[in-house]
Amino acid sequence: MDDTKLATGLVRLAHLVSRVYAEVSREFELTPQQIQLLCVLLDGPTGMTEMSRALGLEKSSMTGLVDRAERRGIVVRVRDQRDRRACDVALTEQGRTIAHAAHRKVTAQVEALVGAIDPGDRERLESVVTGIVRGRDVLT
């Protein structure tokens, strides 16, 4: 078995998903990273460290991303209830609306990528992908 085929396939799949984010982000006049940020925040206010891990960004890059999103009016910084020295980032009403719409579009396009897969293979793929991402800080 050639392990590089699997790795190459996964890299190509990652590029396809990145393209989906790029296409969807253009519809909302946001960057792919801003759309990813909004999707991360769908579960509620999140700390900067958690978001940095989820998005794979350094703290300074994360701060810049949040600053730009805040200027666009799609996120807001709020005091962390557990640690008053820290802040969480939350969606504004506009951000929540965009996040839900963008998430639906992203998931629909990714679903279309795997839509023709046989149901049995699809279940196996879902199981394998779930196993890969389990316990890791990745976007949902």
ROMIRO-90739 format. One record per residue (C-alpha): residue number from 1; residue in one letter; x, y, z. Coordinates in nm, 4 decimals. Example, Ala and Ser with C-alpha at 12.3 -4.5 7.8 and 13.67 -1.06 7.14 Angstrom:
BEGIN
<num: 1	residu: A	px: 1.2300	py: -0.4500	pz: 0.7800>
<num: 2	residu: S	px: 1.3670	py: -0.1060	pz: 0.7140>
//
This chain:
BEGIN
<num: 1	residu: M	px: 0.0000	py: 0.0000	pz: 0.0000>
<num: 2	residu: D	px: 0.1323	py: 0.3434	pz: -0.0967>
<num: 3	residu: D	px: 0.0834	py: 0.5721	pz: 0.2071>
<num: 4	residu: T	px: 0.1631	py: 0.8789	pz: 0.0005>
<num: 5	residu: K	px: -0.1542	py: 0.8247	pz: -0.2037>
<num: 6	residu: L	px: -0.3669	py: 0.8639	pz: 0.1081>
<num: 7	residu: A	px: -0.1733	py: 1.1688	pz: 0.2249>
<num: 8	residu: T	px: -0.1918	py: 1.3230	pz: -0.1223>
<num: 9	residu: G	px: -0.5650	py: 1.2572	pz: -0.1359>
<num: 10	residu: L	px: -0.6193	py: 1.4185	pz: 0.2032>
<num: 11	residu: V	px: -0.4148	py: 1.7227	pz: 0.1003>
<num: 12	residu: R	px: -0.6218	py: 1.7568	pz: -0.2166>
<num: 13	residu: L	px: -0.9405	py: 1.7240	pz: -0.0130>
<num: 14	residu: A	px: -0.8161	py: 1.9986	pz: 0.2210>
<num: 15	residu: H	px: -0.7592	py: 2.2202	pz: -0.0836>
<num: 16	residu: L	px: -1.1124	py: 2.1493	pz: -0.2078>
<num: 17	residu: V	px: -1.2601	py: 2.2447	pz: 0.1299>
<num: 18	residu: S	px: -1.0443	py: 2.5592	pz: 0.1347>
<num: 19	residu: R	px: -1.1861	py: 2.6484	pz: -0.2060>
<num: 20	residu: V	px: -1.5376	py: 2.6020	pz: -0.0696>
<num: 21	residu: Y	px: -1.4602	py: 2.8483	pz: 0.2111>
<num: 22	residu: A	px: -1.3128	py: 3.0906	pz: -0.0447>
<num: 23	residu: E	px: -1.6239	py: 3.0722	pz: -0.2653>
<num: 24	residu: V	px: -1.8630	py: 3.1169	pz: 0.0256>
<num: 25	residu: S	px: -1.6582	py: 3.4007	pz: 0.1746>
<num: 26	residu: R	px: -1.6825	py: 3.5982	pz: -0.1503>
<num: 27	residu: E	px: -2.0627	py: 3.5819	pz: -0.1307>
<num: 28	residu: F	px: -2.0479	py: 3.7577	pz: 0.2063>
<num: 29	residu: E	px: -1.7599	py: 3.9917	pz: 0.1154>
<num: 30	residu: L	px: -1.5479	py: 3.8399	pz: 0.3918>
<num: 31	residu: T	px: -1.2223	py: 3.6462	pz: 0.3918>
<num: 32	residu: P	px: -1.2200	py: 3.2670	pz: 0.4244>
<num: 33	residu: Q	px: -1.0578	py: 3.3101	pz: 0.7674>
<num: 34	residu: Q	px: -1.3402	py: 3.5395	pz: 0.8793>
<num: 35	residu: I	px: -1.5988	py: 3.2809	pz: 0.7695>
<num: 36	residu: Q	px: -1.4065	py: 3.0110	pz: 0.9573>
<num: 37	residu: L	px: -1.3976	py: 3.2378	pz: 1.2633>
<num: 38	residu: L	px: -1.7738	py: 3.2873	pz: 1.2460>
<num: 39	residu: C	px: -1.8287	py: 2.9115	pz: 1.2164>
<num: 40	residu: V	px: -1.6118	py: 2.8499	pz: 1.5250>
<num: 41	residu: L	px: -1.8187	py: 3.1060	pz: 1.7176>
<num: 42	residu: L	px: -2.1517	py: 2.9400	pz: 1.6338>
<num: 43	residu: D	px: -2.1211	py: 2.7373	pz: 1.9550>
<num: 44	residu: G	px: -2.1002	py: 3.0542	pz: 2.1631>
<num: 45	residu: P	px: -1.8402	py: 3.2960	pz: 2.2958>
<num: 46	residu: T	px: -1.4895	py: 3.1534	pz: 2.2704>
<num: 47	residu: G	px: -1.1551	py: 3.2564	pz: 2.4144>
<num: 48	residu: M	px: -0.8693	py: 3.3745	pz: 2.1985>
<num: 49	residu: T	px: -0.6485	py: 3.0769	pz: 2.2874>
<num: 50	residu: E	px: -0.9185	py: 2.8267	pz: 2.1916>
<num: 51	residu: M	px: -0.9818	py: 3.0074	pz: 1.8636>
<num: 52	residu: S	px: -0.6097	py: 3.0240	pz: 1.7882>
<num: 53	residu: R	px: -0.5884	py: 2.6464	pz: 1.8268>
<num: 54	residu: A	px: -0.9054	py: 2.5831	pz: 1.6268>
<num: 55	residu: L	px: -0.7930	py: 2.8040	pz: 1.3386>
<num: 56	residu: G	px: -0.4229	py: 2.7231	pz: 1.3584>
<num: 57	residu: L	px: -0.3208	py: 3.0866	pz: 1.4003>
<num: 58	residu: E	px: -0.0600	py: 3.2544	pz: 1.6162>
<num: 59	residu: K	px: -0.1901	py: 3.4901	pz: 1.8841>
<num: 60	residu: S	px: -0.0932	py: 3.8047	pz: 1.6903>
<num: 61	residu: S	px: -0.2676	py: 3.6792	pz: 1.3750>
<num: 62	residu: M	px: -0.5740	py: 3.5841	pz: 1.5774>
<num: 63	residu: T	px: -0.5846	py: 3.9302	pz: 1.7329>
<num: 64	residu: G	px: -0.5678	py: 4.0935	pz: 1.3890>
<num: 65	residu: L	px: -0.8420	py: 3.8653	pz: 1.2542>
<num: 66	residu: V	px: -1.0700	py: 3.9489	pz: 1.5470>
<num: 67	residu: D	px: -0.9899	py: 4.3210	pz: 1.5180>
<num: 68	residu: R	px: -1.0915	py: 4.3232	pz: 1.1503>
<num: 69	residu: A	px: -1.4071	py: 4.1193	pz: 1.2193>
<num: 70	residu: E	px: -1.4962	py: 4.3520	pz: 1.5049>
<num: 71	residu: R	px: -1.4588	py: 4.6564	pz: 1.2765>
<num: 72	residu: R	px: -1.6979	py: 4.4841	pz: 1.0321>
<num: 73	residu: G	px: -1.9506	py: 4.4531	pz: 1.3141>
<num: 74	residu: I	px: -1.9715	py: 4.0727	pz: 1.3026>
<num: 75	residu: V	px: -1.8013	py: 3.9934	pz: 1.6346>
<num: 76	residu: V	px: -1.7601	py: 4.1638	pz: 1.9685>
<num: 77	residu: R	px: -1.5206	py: 4.1111	pz: 2.2559>
<num: 78	residu: V	px: -1.6867	py: 4.0301	pz: 2.5884>
<num: 79	residu: R	px: -1.5396	py: 3.9825	pz: 2.9348>
<num: 80	residu: D	px: -1.4656	py: 3.6205	pz: 3.0201>
<num: 81	residu: Q	px: -1.6990	py: 3.5280	pz: 3.3063>
<num: 82	residu: R	px: -1.4322	py: 3.3017	pz: 3.4622>
<num: 83	residu: D	px: -1.1341	py: 3.5379	pz: 3.4273>
<num: 84	residu: R	px: -1.2009	py: 3.9118	pz: 3.4195>
<num: 85	residu: R	px: -0.8514	py: 3.9738	pz: 3.2777>
<num: 86	residu: A	px: -0.9375	py: 3.7784	pz: 2.9629>
<num: 87	residu: C	px: -1.1966	py: 3.8314	pz: 2.6963>
<num: 88	residu: D	px: -1.4019	py: 3.5998	pz: 2.4820>
<num: 89	residu: V	px: -1.5203	py: 3.6742	pz: 2.1324>
<num: 90	residu: A	px: -1.8898	py: 3.6464	pz: 2.0484>
<num: 91	residu: L	px: -2.1006	py: 3.6901	pz: 1.7395>
<num: 92	residu: T	px: -2.3072	py: 4.0036	pz: 1.6954>
<num: 93	residu: E	px: -2.6590	py: 3.9597	pz: 1.5600>
<num: 94	residu: Q	px: -2.5292	py: 4.0369	pz: 1.2096>
<num: 95	residu: G	px: -2.2408	py: 3.7942	pz: 1.2645>
<num: 96	residu: R	px: -2.4781	py: 3.5202	pz: 1.3802>
<num: 97	residu: T	px: -2.6958	py: 3.5658	pz: 1.0714>
<num: 98	residu: I	px: -2.3943	py: 3.5476	pz: 0.8405>
<num: 99	residu: A	px: -2.2428	py: 3.2564	pz: 1.0371>
<num: 100	residu: H	px: -2.5551	py: 3.0428	pz: 1.0051>
<num: 101	residu: A	px: -2.5959	py: 3.1206	pz: 0.6357>
<num: 102	residu: A	px: -2.2275	py: 3.0651	pz: 0.5586>
<num: 103	residu: H	px: -2.2161	py: 2.7421	pz: 0.7590>
<num: 104	residu: R	px: -2.5190	py: 2.6096	pz: 0.5688>
<num: 105	residu: K	px: -2.3548	py: 2.6972	pz: 0.2364>
<num: 106	residu: V	px: -2.0179	py: 2.5467	pz: 0.3316>
<num: 107	residu: T	px: -2.1714	py: 2.2242	pz: 0.4593>
<num: 108	residu: A	px: -2.4002	py: 2.1958	pz: 0.1551>
<num: 109	residu: Q	px: -2.1047	py: 2.2323	pz: -0.0827>
<num: 110	residu: V	px: -1.8911	py: 1.9848	pz: 0.1124>
<num: 111	residu: E	px: -2.1895	py: 1.7488	pz: 0.1221>
<num: 112	residu: A	px: -2.2084	py: 1.7761	pz: -0.2569>
<num: 113	residu: L	px: -1.8429	py: 1.6700	pz: -0.2780>
<num: 114	residu: V	px: -1.9208	py: 1.3406	pz: -0.1042>
<num: 115	residu: G	px: -2.2821	py: 1.3057	pz: -0.2157>
<num: 116	residu: A	px: -2.2196	py: 1.0371	pz: -0.4783>
<num: 117	residu: I	px: -2.0310	py: 0.8071	pz: -0.2412>
<num: 118	residu: D	px: -2.1977	py: 0.4716	pz: -0.1737>
<num: 119	residu: P	px: -2.3827	py: 0.4791	pz: 0.1634>
<num: 120	residu: G	px: -2.1610	py: 0.2073	pz: 0.3135>
<num: 121	residu: D	px: -1.8438	py: 0.3834	pz: 0.2040>
<num: 122	residu: R	px: -1.9882	py: 0.7085	pz: 0.3307>
<num: 123	residu: E	px: -2.0417	py: 0.5611	pz: 0.6783>
<num: 124	residu: R	px: -1.6859	py: 0.4280	pz: 0.6818>
<num: 125	residu: L	px: -1.5504	py: 0.7639	pz: 0.5658>
<num: 126	residu: E	px: -1.7489	py: 0.9426	pz: 0.8360>
<num: 127	residu: S	px: -1.6112	py: 0.7042	pz: 1.0972>
<num: 128	residu: V	px: -1.2527	py: 0.7464	pz: 0.9777>
<num: 129	residu: V	px: -1.2782	py: 1.1268	pz: 0.9575>
<num: 130	residu: T	px: -1.4365	py: 1.1396	pz: 1.3040>
<num: 131	residu: G	px: -1.1497	py: 0.9281	pz: 1.4351>
<num: 132	residu: I	px: -0.8918	py: 1.1585	pz: 1.2803>
<num: 133	residu: V	px: -1.0377	py: 1.4792	pz: 1.4240>
<num: 134	residu: R	px: -1.1514	py: 1.3406	pz: 1.7616>
<num: 135	residu: G	px: -0.9743	py: 1.5179	pz: 2.0422>
<num: 136	residu: R	px: -0.8129	py: 1.7772	pz: 1.8180>
<num: 137	residu: D	px: -0.8929	py: 2.1477	pz: 1.8018>
<num: 138	residu: V	px: -1.0372	py: 2.1761	pz: 1.4531>
<num: 139	residu: L	px: -1.3223	py: 2.3608	pz: 1.2941>
<num: 140	residu: T	px: -1.6617	py: 2.2067	pz: 1.2983>
//
